[in-house]
Amino acid sequence: MIKKTAIIGSGFSGLSAAAYAAKNGHEVHVFEKNSSLGGRARQFSTDNGYIFDMGPSWYWMPDIIENFFKDFDRKTSDYYELVSLDPQFEMVFEDGNMSLPQSYSEMRNLFEHTEQGAGKKLDEFMNDAQYKYEVGMKDFVTKPCHSWMEFVSPKIAKSALKLDLLSNFHRFVRKYFKHPKLIMLMEFPVIFLGAAPKDIPALYSLMNYGGYKLGTWYPMGGFYKVIEAMSEVCIEQGVHIHLNSTVEKINVSNSKAQSVTVNGKEISFDTVIASSDYHHTEENLIPKEYKNYTESYWKNKTFAPSCLIYYLGFKEKIPNLKHHTLFFENDLDLHTTEIYTDKKWPTKPLFYVCCPSKTDKSVAPENGENVFLLMPIATGINDSEEIRERYFKEMIERLEKHTKTSGLLDKIDYKKSYSIKNFVEDYNAYEGNAYGLANTLNQTAVLKPSLRNKKIKNLFYTGQLTVPGPGVPPSIISGKIAATEASK
């Protein structure tokens, strides 16, 4: 008998789970509460010609994304064109800027020029990071993490010390580099993992390899092209996709999910995979007695940040601006302390600017500029338009200083803000988090929220609040793991 499977949510993990479950012979239905696919990776367009990606903008670990399509005898190039960015990004410091080149030899020269001997140290760092990447992304993150016994194998045991699971990233980087700009450059990628470098295992130097060494890419037309491509794979596999379809309840009987209630209608299913927010699923969709975790469990977890985002259209080109620019004039440790410990709006914020129209003319009108501002902030704090505007003005002032321009406010053709309240409203995100659960040492592997419901035998979870963790490639992997478990 063919298994009938419901997938709640159409983000990267949901579409991945849907494609793999259908490949495994299931009749699959994806239910998306919003009017477009993609979850946090949605896209919207304006009447005056701007196209904005709402979420992910860093295309790293291209091989992991490619592997998804390879599993269905497809290639990314069947669906979209990838462009390698050069420079990969620019970092703005108080005493000058630094651009990371695409070429590794040029990158090595940059390090050597900044700190004597750092070119050789970069080679050593990247060799170590490559090993972690190849073992970590192929063996470590593909486990369902039901038990530590999954990691008992000669290969993993042999590599345990080299993976640096028990040392932290902050100390690890300083073993190789002393110059503050190089330290900041190497610590930056783990911000995507949702915690301060001192709380992230040194294993995640694999991010530097997956980003810097494998390059920073951009899919022409925007990051949403990846969502469109994955949805096409789903449709080719026979998946049924339902938009504007809110799952209101998972109906349970005899410790088994029998059906889901969608827009008031009950539909029977043999299996349910929730790519929706884990906390929301447990708190609002299933009976309380079947929850894996209590409210206090979630309160004690370290969540990745939320963020304040502005989507901006400018009537004129902005000079001296790269595709990716990181404004790191202020102290990283202070900002991360205010996110994770003090839980307050930052006093001296860091922020990020993405300007895809520097690479892709299709995302803005002729002579216009598409700009995305993002400032990481604590989850669960007060969010108001007044607060948003105060930080918006500061970011614009710093953008003007960097690009040596003035009057940017007068050149704005489109403006939209997005922050904590919106993440809660659109994605049911716990405390308005943007990136899921932080990859800290005590929230790694088996210590993450379980991929399966322990009391409902046919309910599984996928996405950035379970294994393997936050980010686009891990979410794609998470969907594959969930589909595999649901097919057993």
C-alpha positions, -999 to +999 in steps of 0.1 A: +000+000+000+013+035-009+020+056+022+003+090+021+025+117+037+018+152+047+046+178+048+038+210+068+057+239+054+076+245+021+110+259+032+142+241+022+137+212+046+100+208+037+107+207-001+136+184+004+116+160+026+088+161+000+111+152-029+128+123-011+096+109+004+080+109-031+111+092-045+107+066-018+072+058-032+050+080-009+020+100-021+031+134-008+012+166-001+029+198+009+008+224+029+021+260+029+003+286+050+016+315+029+007+324-007+041+314-021+067+287-015+100+289+003+093+298+039+120+322+050+134+320+014+104+335-002+106+363-028+084+393-035+083+419-063+071+455-063+051+474-088+081+496-096+103+468-107+122+455-077+126+418-068+136+410-033+148+377-018+133+378+017+158+355+035+190+336+025+215+355+003+248+336+009+252+307-015+278+286+002+286+248+002+276+246-035+284+208-035+258+201-009+231+219-028+243+201-060+240+168-043+203+173-038+197+176-075+221+148-083+199+125-062+172+131-088+194+128-118+194+166-122+219+194-120+216+229-106+224+242-141+192+225-154+173+252-134+195+283-128+228+299-136+253+302-108+278+331-108+310+331-087+313+365-069+347+383-070+353+397-045+333+372-024+325+401+000+339+432+016+343+439+053+342+475+066+364+482+096+369+513+116+404+518+102+399+506+066+382+479+045+391+444+034+378+425+004+380+387+002+390+377-034+376+347-052+410+333-061+426+313-033+462+324-043+450+360-040+434+353-007+466+338+005+485+369-006+460+391+012+466+372+045+503+373+041+502+411+034+481+417+065+502+395+088+536+380+081+534+342+080+496+342+077+496+329+042+512+296+053+489+296+084+459+300+060+470+268+041+472+249+074+438+262+086+421+253+053+437+219+051+423+212+086+389+227+076+387+207+044+392+175+065+364+185+088+342+195+059+346+162+042+341+141+073+315+164+090+293+171+060+294+135+047+293+115+079+285+136+109+255+157+097+237+129+079+228+110+110+193+111+124+208+114+159+185+091+178+215+078+198+252+084+203+258+049+191+253+062+155+287+078+159+304+047+170+323+037+139+361+032+132+361+062+108+345+087+132+365+074+162+397+078+142+388+113+132+373+124+166+403+144+178+409+160+144+372+172+143+378+194+174+344+188+189+354+198+224+374+230+217+358+263+208+361+283+176+373+315+193+405+298+206+409+277+175+411+308+152+437+324+174+460+294+172+465+305+136+461+342+134+469+373+155+458+403+134+423+415+145+411+419+110+420+383+100+405+370+133+372+389+125+373+376+089+377+340+100+351+342+129+324+358+107+310+326+091+300+310+124+276+339+130+253+319+106+253+291+132+236+313+157+261+318+186+292+336+196+325+321+184+335+312+220+303+289+222+307+272+188+328+240+185+360+243+164+345+216+141+327+245+124+359+258+108+344+236+080+322+267+073+354+286+062+362+259+038+327+255+025+325+293+020+359+309+013+376+279-003+346+266-023+336+302-031+306+325-026+281+322-054+249+338-066+220+322-085+209+346-113+174+358-107+178+355-069+181+329-042+144+320-048+156+302-080+168+274-057+133+271-042+117+271-076+142+244-088+135+222-057+097+227-062+101+216-099+120+184-087+091+178-062+065+181-090+085+158-113+084+133-084+046+136-082+044+158-051+011+178-046+017+214-034-010+234-017-006+271-011-027+292+013-032+260+033-028+264+070-024+232+090-044+238+121-042+205+138-025+170+137-052+146+148-038+118+170-054+085+180-037+054+196-003+072+196-005+077+158-012+107+137-044+098+118-050+131+098-043+168+096-069+196+096-062+220+068-082+252+065-110+235+086-110+203+065-097+170+079-075+149+056-062+114+064-025+106+062-002+077+071+028+099+080+034+136+089+066+155+085+066+189+102+089+214+085+069+240+105+084+256+136+091+228+160+078+246+191+047+258+173+040+222+161+042+209+196+025+237+213-004+243+189-008+213+165-007+182+187-024+173+220-002+184+250+003+149+263+021+140+231+047+168+232+084+159+232+094+190+252+080+213+279+080+251+276+109+253+301+129+231+278+126+257+250+132+286+274+165+271+284+177+266+248+201+290+230+184+303+199+201+318+169+194+355+165+164+372+151+172+402+128+160+435+116+157+436+078+151+464+054+142+458+018+152+490-001+149+501-037+170+531-048+163+553-079+200+556-086+231+534-085+251+535-053+289+537-060+316+518-041+292+491-029+299+453-035+273+425-037+280+415-001+293+440+025+297+434+062+299+465+085+322+454+114+334+488+126+321+479+161+330+451+186+317+416+177+319+404+213+298+433+225+271+427+199+269+389+205+268+395+243+238+418+238+221+392+216+227+361+237+233+373+273+218+408+278+189+401+254+185+437+243+188+459+212+225+465+204+243+496+215+269+494+188+255+471+161+272+453+133+251+448+102+252+434+067+243+448+033+234+428+002+232+445-031+223+418-057+217+444-085+255+448-086+255+412-101+220+408-115+203+435-135+169+417-134+163+424-097+160+462-100+148+488-126+174+502-151+198+525-132+181+514-099+197+495-070+183+466-049+195+467-013+189+444+016+200+456+051+202+430+079+211+435+116+212+405+139+193+411+171+182+391+202+150+370+201+119+379+221+127+416+226+103+445+221+099+453+184+083+485+173+084+507+142+101+535+162+130+512+172+133+499+137+136+534+123+162+544+147+185+516+136+176+521+100+189+557+101+221+546+117+227+519+090+220+544+062+245+569+077+272+542+079+263+531+043+267+567+031+300+570+049+313+538+034+301+545-002+311+582+001+276+593-009+250+615+006+212+620+004+205+582+002+172+587+020+159+610-008+168+583-034+147+556-018+121+543-043+108+514-021+111+506+016+099+477+037+110+466+072+108+431+086+117+419+121+106+399+152+068+404+149+069+394+112+089+362+118+063+352+144+033+361+121+046+345+089+065+315+102+052+310+138+089+314+147+097+308+184+103+343+199+108+356+164+140+337+157+153+340+122+179+311+120+167+284+143+186+268+172+222+277+178+249+251+170+265+253+205+284+224+219+255+214+242+230+216+213+249+194+189+238+161+173+218+140+199+215+170+221+193+188+196+155+184+196+146+149+184+139+143+147+110+121+156+081+124+181+088+100+209+051+094+216+036+096+181+053+069+160+045+084+126+053+121+133+087+135+123+103+170+125+126+186+101+143+220+096+165+244+115+153+235+150+163+198+148+193+180+132+216+189+117+210+226+123+205+261+108+215+271+073+204+262+037+226+231+031+218+216+066+181+222+061+182+204+028+200+175+045+175+176+074+147+170+049+164+140+034+170+125+069+134+130+079+121+114+047+144+085+051+132+079+087+096+083+077+101+056+050+114+029+073 
